[in-house]
Amino acid sequence: MTYDFWYWPGIPGRGEFVRIALEAGGIAYRERGREDGADVWAKRDSYSRTPPFAPPWLDNGELVIAQTANILMFLGERHGLAPDDVKGRFWTSQLMLTIMDVTAEAHDTHHPVDASAYYDDQKAEAKRAATVFREQRIPKFLDHFTKALGGAEYFGGDRWSYADTGFFVLMSGLNHAFPRRMVALSGDYPTVFTHWDRIAALPELRDYFASDRCLPFGEGIFRYYPELDGEG
Amino acid sequence: MTYDFWYWPGIPGRGEFVRIALEAGGIAYRERGREDGADVWAKRDSYSRTPPFAPPWLDNGELVIAQTANILMFLGERHGLAPDDVKGRFWTSQLMLTIMDVTAEAHDTHHPVDASAYYDDQKAEAKRAATVFREQRIPKFLDHFTKALGGAEYFGGDRWSYADTGFFVLMSGLNHAFPRRMVALSGDYPTVFTHWDRIAALPELRDYFASDRCLPFGEGIFRYYPELDGEG
């Protein structure tokens, strides 16, 4: 059974958290919207039951599942991408939701007052929001993930889960958007920076990283504006 | 078995989404932080495994579960507050996550650039963010929930779930923060306004609404500032 995976073309975006889990898990999927040029909004509006609010969503003909962390909990359960005991299931989901919270905050640094307007129309507000995010929020989150990992190799223990691959995407995104800040913080949070490297080296992801399915960050959630990284 | 439910004292906040589900489900819980004055941050920092990033969280001695939508999925599964088939489980969770997205956006209207600073220090930015939220975002969300409900009595069919009680909290919060706007929209979205009334009338919630456990909205996520509701 192949999943249709719907997301905006051209950017990794929130879809990347799902995509990397599909790839790491060796789960067959077809990238819709990006590869075939299908109209994402038209497809969304075609669902009469369990409609998504926005992409990403999965559709296998029987199930239509949206909301990034929710899709991942489903995949985790069905394809063994997370522990299967109660504690492990909800712990993995909890971490993923916090990862998505950081992601939303990272987005809001460049679009703090109007998500549908241009960055240039909210640069002053963005500068202020980015300063708070950079100085206060990133350290808080890195501290949390350090504690969450504890002395383990992976968040759930001895095997990677979708929270680990999601964390990889988050760290990569933060590093894209705030490279100067992340370098400055790397010495204070060695555990999570080592974890980022560990996931980057997973054999299950080698083919994906080398493929053209793996897009660079660009004009999506995680954006690089030097002035938001504390320069100038 | 009684749950310890940890949340900030004095406000409904994000905790309210969990609290109303506990109440509607007749699930025994002890309100920590609010009732006993226990130190929420100190307790958080005491967890060595599966630490919460922030309240709310549940703790029953064996499990510590944080993230509002995650707590609710757990309660839904364990206490029958959601459908138990795969489609129904993930649909309910999907809706709840969208409810939490709207909630975060509602919060960010009064704190668009610095969540740790005063509203008075970001009034101009707030006014702009609130205009976008009020004019563009609320209608989009009400439209989505109208479609999500379809012709059914409840989001999951013929019985309420935690997504319905969560939706009630969301509508009540929006109505507290944007009363003028919500009245103006009520004629365009009769399905969801009727649904709000339906949940308000659930017999399972009558005692709760009459109790002093049910706090009014105040200085939390949903705040009433007339200027953010389009006045003046």
HADDOCK unambig.tbl for C-alpha pairs under 7 A between the chains (distance, minus, plus):
assign (segid A and resid 49 and name CA) (segid B and resid 148 and name CA) 6.92 0.50 0.50
assign (segid A and resid 50 and name CA) (segid B and resid 91 and name CA) 6.41 0.50 0.50
assign (segid A and resid 50 and name CA) (segid B and resid 148 and name CA) 6.14 0.50 0.50
assign (segid A and resid 51 and name CA) (segid B and resid 148 and name CA) 6.30 0.50 0.50
assign (segid A and resid 53 and name CA) (segid B and resid 144 and name CA) 6.35 0.50 0.50
assign (segid A and resid 63 and name CA) (segid B and resid 87 and name CA) 6.39 0.50 0.50
assign (segid A and resid 65 and name CA) (segid B and resid 90 and name CA) 6.82 0.50 0.50
assign (segid A and resid 65 and name CA) (segid B and resid 91 and name CA) 6.89 0.50 0.50
assign (segid A and resid 66 and name CA) (segid B and resid 94 and name CA) 6.14 0.50 0.50
assign (segid A and resid 67 and name CA) (segid B and resid 94 and name CA) 5.73 0.50 0.50
assign (segid A and resid 67 and name CA) (segid B and resid 97 and name CA) 6.87 0.50 0.50
assign (segid A and resid 70 and name CA) (segid B and resid 90 and name CA) 6.71 0.50 0.50
assign (segid A and resid 70 and name CA) (segid B and resid 93 and name CA) 6.72 0.50 0.50
assign (segid A and resid 70 and name CA) (segid B and resid 94 and name CA) 6.17 0.50 0.50
assign (segid A and resid 87 and name CA) (segid B and resid 63 and name CA) 6.39 0.50 0.50
assign (segid A and resid 90 and name CA) (segid B and resid 65 and name CA) 6.82 0.50 0.50
assign (segid A and resid 90 and name CA) (segid B and resid 70 and name CA) 6.70 0.50 0.50
assign (segid A and resid 91 and name CA) (segid B and resid 50 and name CA) 6.38 0.50 0.50
assign (segid A and resid 91 and name CA) (segid B and resid 65 and name CA) 6.89 0.50 0.50
assign (segid A and resid 93 and name CA) (segid B and resid 70 and name CA) 6.72 0.50 0.50
assign (segid A and resid 94 and name CA) (segid B and resid 66 and name CA) 6.14 0.50 0.50
assign (segid A and resid 94 and name CA) (segid B and resid 67 and name CA) 5.72 0.50 0.50
assign (segid A and resid 94 and name CA) (segid B and resid 70 and name CA) 6.16 0.50 0.50
assign (segid A and resid 97 and name CA) (segid B and resid 67 and name CA) 6.88 0.50 0.50
assign (segid A and resid 112 and name CA) (segid B and resid 112 and name CA) 5.74 0.50 0.50
assign (segid A and resid 112 and name CA) (segid B and resid 113 and name CA) 6.17 0.50 0.50
assign (segid A and resid 113 and name CA) (segid B and resid 112 and name CA) 6.17 0.50 0.50
assign (segid A and resid 113 and name CA) (segid B and resid 125 and name CA) 6.59 0.50 0.50
assign (segid A and resid 113 and name CA) (segid B and resid 128 and name CA) 6.28 0.50 0.50
assign (segid A and resid 113 and name CA) (segid B and resid 129 and name CA) 4.38 0.50 0.50
assign (segid A and resid 114 and name CA) (segid B and resid 129 and name CA) 6.07 0.50 0.50
assign (segid A and resid 114 and name CA) (segid B and resid 132 and name CA) 6.36 0.50 0.50
assign (segid A and resid 125 and name CA) (segid B and resid 113 and name CA) 6.60 0.50 0.50
assign (segid A and resid 128 and name CA) (segid B and resid 113 and name CA) 6.29 0.50 0.50
assign (segid A and resid 129 and name CA) (segid B and resid 113 and name CA) 4.37 0.50 0.50
assign (segid A and resid 129 and name CA) (segid B and resid 114 and name CA) 6.08 0.50 0.50
assign (segid A and resid 132 and name CA) (segid B and resid 114 and name CA) 6.37 0.50 0.50
assign (segid A and resid 144 and name CA) (segid B and resid 53 and name CA) 6.35 0.50 0.50
assign (segid A and resid 148 and name CA) (segid B and resid 49 and name CA) 6.92 0.50 0.50
assign (segid A and resid 148 and name CA) (segid B and resid 50 and name CA) 6.15 0.50 0.50
assign (segid A and resid 148 and name CA) (segid B and resid 51 and name CA) 6.30 0.50 0.50
